[in-house]
């Protein structure tokens, strides 16, 4: 049982690290977009575009 709890704790810690990394990447991307477009392009519109056009080449 202790081994199972240890395994689950490791999984949770790994998941938290991945989430934190993803949030940091998103923040970095947003700051780049704000700089590149003067803040006119919002993340939600970018996400919508990528969702609707997943195979479209830019």
N, CA, C and O atoms as CSV, one atom per row, in Angstrom:
chain,resi,resn,atom,element,x,y,z
A,1,UNK,N,N,0.827,-1.196,0.000
A,1,UNK,CA,C,0.000,0.000,0.000
A,1,UNK,C,C,0.875,1.265,0.000
A,1,UNK,O,O,0.565,2.237,-0.689
A,2,UNK,N,N,1.935,1.245,0.755
A,2,UNK,CA,C,2.837,2.392,0.786
A,2,UNK,C,C,3.459,2.629,-0.585
A,2,UNK,O,O,3.639,3.770,-1.009
A,3,UNK,N,N,3.783,1.543,-1.266
A,3,UNK,CA,C,4.365,1.647,-2.606
A,3,UNK,C,C,3.359,2.297,-3.571
A,3,UNK,O,O,3.734,3.128,-4.399
A,4,UNK,N,N,2.077,1.911,-3.456
A,4,UNK,CA,C,1.025,2.483,-4.303
A,4,UNK,C,C,0.858,3.975,-4.029
A,4,UNK,O,O,0.742,4.772,-4.960
A,5,UNK,N,N,0.847,4.350,-2.753
A,5,UNK,CA,C,0.723,5.769,-2.405
A,5,UNK,C,C,1.913,6.567,-2.920
A,5,UNK,O,O,1.755,7.687,-3.407
A,6,UNK,N,N,3.080,5.999,-2.814
A,6,UNK,CA,C,4.289,6.661,-3.304
A,6,UNK,C,C,4.218,6.847,-4.817
A,6,UNK,O,O,4.608,7.893,-5.336
A,7,UNK,N,N,3.725,5.845,-5.512
A,7,UNK,CA,C,3.592,5.921,-6.965
A,7,UNK,C,C,2.573,7.000,-7.350
A,7,UNK,O,O,2.798,7.777,-8.278
A,8,UNK,N,N,1.461,7.035,-6.628
A,8,UNK,CA,C,0.430,8.044,-6.916
A,8,UNK,C,C,0.941,9.451,-6.635
A,8,UNK,O,O,0.660,10.384,-7.388
A,9,UNK,N,N,1.697,9.599,-5.544
A,9,UNK,CA,C,2.252,10.915,-5.210
A,9,UNK,C,C,3.218,11.373,-6.299
A,9,UNK,O,O,3.212,12.539,-6.692
A,10,UNK,N,N,4.040,10.456,-6.780
A,10,UNK,CA,C,4.972,10.794,-7.855
A,10,UNK,C,C,4.212,11.226,-9.105
A,10,UNK,O,O,4.615,12.169,-9.784
A,11,UNK,N,N,3.110,10.535,-9.409
A,11,UNK,CA,C,2.301,10.883,-10.578
A,11,UNK,C,C,1.703,12.281,-10.421
A,11,UNK,O,O,1.709,13.071,-11.365
A,12,UNK,N,N,1.191,12.583,-9.237
A,12,UNK,CA,C,0.600,13.904,-8.988
A,12,UNK,C,C,1.663,14.997,-9.124
A,12,UNK,O,O,1.420,16.030,-9.748
A,13,UNK,N,N,2.828,14.767,-8.544
A,13,UNK,CA,C,3.895,15.761,-8.640
A,13,UNK,C,C,4.327,15.975,-10.090
A,13,UNK,O,O,4.590,17.104,-10.505
A,14,UNK,N,N,4.399,14.883,-10.859
A,14,UNK,CA,C,4.767,14.980,-12.267
A,14,UNK,C,C,3.692,15.748,-13.038
A,14,UNK,O,O,4.012,16.581,-13.887
A,15,UNK,N,N,2.417,15.471,-12.745
A,15,UNK,CA,C,1.321,16.167,-13.413
A,15,UNK,C,C,1.336,17.655,-13.091
A,15,UNK,O,O,1.101,18.488,-13.967
A,16,UNK,N,N,1.611,17.985,-11.838
A,16,UNK,CA,C,1.691,19.395,-11.448
A,16,UNK,C,C,2.828,20.094,-12.181
A,16,UNK,O,O,2.682,21.238,-12.611
A,17,UNK,N,N,3.952,19.415,-12.324
A,17,UNK,CA,C,5.090,20.004,-13.030
A,17,UNK,C,C,4.748,20.237,-14.499
A,17,UNK,O,O,5.108,21.270,-15.065
A,18,UNK,N,N,4.053,19.279,-15.120
A,18,UNK,CA,C,3.653,19.440,-16.517
A,18,UNK,C,C,2.684,20.606,-16.668
A,18,UNK,O,O,2.794,21.388,-17.612
A,19,UNK,N,N,1.738,20.724,-15.743
A,19,UNK,CA,C,0.766,21.814,-15.804
A,19,UNK,C,C,1.467,23.161,-15.651
A,19,UNK,O,O,1.179,24.105,-16.387
A,20,UNK,N,N,2.381,23.243,-14.699
A,20,UNK,CA,C,3.124,24.486,-14.486
A,20,UNK,C,C,3.931,24.852,-15.734
A,20,UNK,O,O,3.985,26.019,-16.124
A,21,UNK,N,N,4.553,23.856,-16.353
A,21,UNK,CA,C,5.326,24.080,-17.560
A,21,UNK,C,C,4.418,24.578,-18.692
A,21,UNK,O,O,4.775,25.506,-19.418
A,22,UNK,N,N,3.254,23.960,-18.834
A,22,UNK,CA,C,2.311,24.372,-19.874
A,22,UNK,C,C,1.826,25.800,-19.643
A,22,UNK,O,O,1.695,26.584,-20.582
A,23,UNK,N,N,1.562,26.123,-18.377
A,23,UNK,CA,C,1.097,27.476,-18.066
A,23,UNK,C,C,2.189,28.495,-18.366
A,23,UNK,O,O,1.897,29.588,-18.851
A,24,UNK,N,N,3.442,28.152,-18.083
A,24,UNK,CA,C,4.555,29.057,-18.363
A,24,UNK,C,C,4.720,29.255,-19.870
A,24,UNK,O,O,4.944,30.372,-20.335
A,25,UNK,N,N,4.607,28.152,-20.635
A,25,UNK,CA,C,4.701,28.255,-22.091
A,25,UNK,C,C,3.584,29.128,-22.641
A,25,UNK,O,O,3.807,29.941,-23.538
A,26,UNK,N,N,2.372,28.957,-22.098
A,26,UNK,CA,C,1.242,29.770,-22.540
A,26,UNK,C,C,1.488,31.241,-22.236
A,26,UNK,O,O,1.209,32.102,-23.070
A,27,UNK,N,N,2.001,31.530,-21.064
A,27,UNK,CA,C,2.296,32.915,-20.687
A,27,UNK,C,C,3.362,33.508,-21.608
A,27,UNK,O,O,3.258,34.660,-22.030
A,28,UNK,N,N,4.387,32.711,-21.916
A,28,UNK,CA,C,5.435,33.187,-22.820
A,28,UNK,C,C,4.871,33.449,-24.213
A,28,UNK,O,O,5.197,34.458,-24.838
A,29,UNK,N,N,4.029,32.546,-24.695
A,29,UNK,CA,C,3.419,32.710,-26.010
A,29,UNK,C,C,2.537,33.945,-26.043
A,29,UNK,O,O,2.566,34.711,-27.006
A,30,UNK,N,N,1.755,34.139,-24.993
A,30,UNK,CA,C,0.880,35.309,-24.936
A,30,UNK,C,C,1.696,36.590,-24.954
A,30,UNK,O,O,1.320,37.547,-25.631
A,31,UNK,N,N,2.801,36.629,-24.228
A,31,UNK,CA,C,3.608,37.845,-24.210
A,31,UNK,C,C,4.228,38.087,-25.587
A,31,UNK,O,O,4.356,39.234,-26.013
A,32,UNK,N,N,4.616,37.009,-26.291
A,32,UNK,CA,C,5.145,37.166,-27.642
A,32,UNK,C,C,4.075,37.699,-28.584
A,32,UNK,O,O,4.347,38.575,-29.406
A,33,UNK,N,N,2.854,37.170,-28.465
A,33,UNK,CA,C,1.760,37.623,-29.324
A,33,UNK,C,C,1.457,39.086,-29.038
A,33,UNK,O,O,1.255,39.871,-29.965
A,34,UNK,N,N,1.423,39.462,-27.751
A,34,UNK,CA,C,1.159,40.854,-27.398
A,34,UNK,C,C,2.203,41.783,-28.004
A,34,UNK,O,O,1.868,42.874,-28.466
A,35,UNK,N,N,3.459,41.362,-28.004
A,35,UNK,CA,C,4.530,42.185,-28.569
A,35,UNK,C,C,4.415,42.242,-30.089
A,35,UNK,O,O,4.531,43.311,-30.687
A,36,UNK,N,N,4.185,41.078,-30.714
A,36,UNK,CA,C,4.152,41.011,-32.174
A,36,UNK,C,C,2.974,41.759,-32.789
A,36,UNK,O,O,3.112,42.365,-33.851
A,37,UNK,N,N,1.825,41.722,-32.135
A,37,UNK,CA,C,0.631,42.289,-32.754
A,37,UNK,C,C,0.115,43.519,-32.019
A,37,UNK,O,O,-0.980,44.002,-32.308
A,38,UNK,N,N,0.878,44.013,-31.095
A,38,UNK,CA,C,0.414,45.161,-30.331
A,38,UNK,C,C,-0.761,44.811,-29.427
A,38,UNK,O,O,-1.518,45.697,-29.031
A,39,UNK,N,N,-0.924,43.543,-29.099
A,39,UNK,CA,C,-2.005,43.123,-28.210
A,39,UNK,C,C,-3.335,42.943,-28.893
A,39,UNK,O,O,-4.343,42.724,-28.222
A,40,UNK,N,N,-3.370,43.029,-30.222
A,40,UNK,CA,C,-4.654,42.946,-30.929
A,40,UNK,C,C,-5.163,41.510,-31.061
A,40,UNK,O,O,-6.370,41.280,-31.120
A,41,UNK,N,N,-4.244,40.550,-31.108
A,41,UNK,CA,C,-4.640,39.155,-31.257
A,41,UNK,C,C,-4.758,38.524,-29.879
A,41,UNK,O,O,-3.802,38.525,-29.104
A,42,UNK,N,N,-5.921,37.991,-29.580
A,42,UNK,CA,C,-6.133,37.376,-28.274
A,42,UNK,C,C,-5.874,35.883,-28.338
A,42,UNK,O,O,-6.042,35.265,-29.390
A,43,UNK,N,N,-5.469,35.302,-27.223
A,43,UNK,CA,C,-5.171,33.875,-27.181
A,43,UNK,C,C,-6.392,33.044,-27.565
A,43,UNK,O,O,-6.254,32.027,-28.244
A,44,UNK,N,N,-7.571,33.457,-27.144
A,44,UNK,CA,C,-8.755,32.651,-27.429
A,44,UNK,C,C,-8.982,32.542,-28.934
A,44,UNK,O,O,-9.393,31.487,-29.418
A,45,UNK,N,N,-8.723,33.602,-29.671
A,45,UNK,CA,C,-8.915,33.541,-31.112
A,45,UNK,C,C,-7.846,32.669,-31.762
A,45,UNK,O,O,-8.115,31.992,-32.755
A,46,UNK,N,N,-6.636,32.682,-31.208
A,46,UNK,CA,C,-5.581,31.814,-31.715
A,46,UNK,C,C,-5.934,30.356,-31.470
A,46,UNK,O,O,-5.803,29.520,-32.363
A,47,UNK,N,N,-6.386,30.051,-30.247
A,47,UNK,CA,C,-6.785,28.678,-29.940
A,47,UNK,C,C,-7.922,28.223,-30.853
A,47,UNK,O,O,-7.907,27.099,-31.356
A,48,UNK,N,N,-8.895,29.085,-31.065
A,48,UNK,CA,C,-10.023,28.740,-31.941
A,48,UNK,C,C,-9.540,28.461,-33.354
A,48,UNK,O,O,-9.980,27.504,-33.992
A,49,UNK,N,N,-8.642,29.292,-33.836
A,49,UNK,CA,C,-8.114,29.107,-35.191
A,49,UNK,C,C,-7.372,27.778,-35.308
A,49,UNK,O,O,-7.570,27.032,-36.267
A,50,UNK,N,N,-6.521,27.489,-34.329
A,50,UNK,CA,C,-5.757,26.240,-34.381
A,50,UNK,C,C,-6.669,25.026,-34.228
A,50,UNK,O,O,-6.414,23.981,-34.828
A,51,UNK,N,N,-7.717,25.153,-33.439
A,51,UNK,CA,C,-8.660,24.053,-33.266
A,51,UNK,C,C,-9.433,23.803,-34.572
A,51,UNK,O,O,-9.646,22.658,-34.970
A,52,UNK,N,N,-9.840,24.877,-35.217
A,52,UNK,CA,C,-10.645,24.754,-36.433
A,52,UNK,C,C,-9.814,24.401,-37.664
A,52,UNK,O,O,-10.354,23.874,-38.637
A,53,UNK,N,N,-8.522,24.679,-37.638
A,53,UNK,CA,C,-7.639,24.430,-38.779
A,53,UNK,C,C,-6.399,23.655,-38.343
A,53,UNK,O,O,-5.282,24.158,-38.471
A,54,UNK,N,N,-6.579,22.446,-37.834
A,54,UNK,CA,C,-5.430,21.748,-37.245
A,54,UNK,C,C,-4.340,21.370,-38.240
A,54,UNK,O,O,-3.178,21.254,-37.853
A,55,UNK,N,N,-4.681,21.177,-39.508
A,55,UNK,CA,C,-3.679,20.730,-40.479
A,55,UNK,C,C,-3.250,21.830,-41.446
A,55,UNK,O,O,-2.437,21.608,-42.343
A,56,UNK,N,N,-3.801,22.993,-41.248
A,56,UNK,CA,C,-3.480,24.101,-42.144
A,56,UNK,C,C,-2.046,24.554,-41.911
A,56,UNK,O,O,-1.623,24.742,-40.770
A,57,UNK,N,N,-1.305,24.725,-42.991
A,57,UNK,CA,C,0.071,25.196,-42.889
A,57,UNK,C,C,0.077,26.716,-42.897
A,57,UNK,O,O,-0.657,27.349,-43.656
A,58,UNK,N,N,0.907,27.289,-42.050
A,58,UNK,CA,C,0.974,28.755,-41.989
A,58,UNK,C,C,2.021,29.265,-42.937
A,58,UNK,O,O,2.231,30.474,-43.033
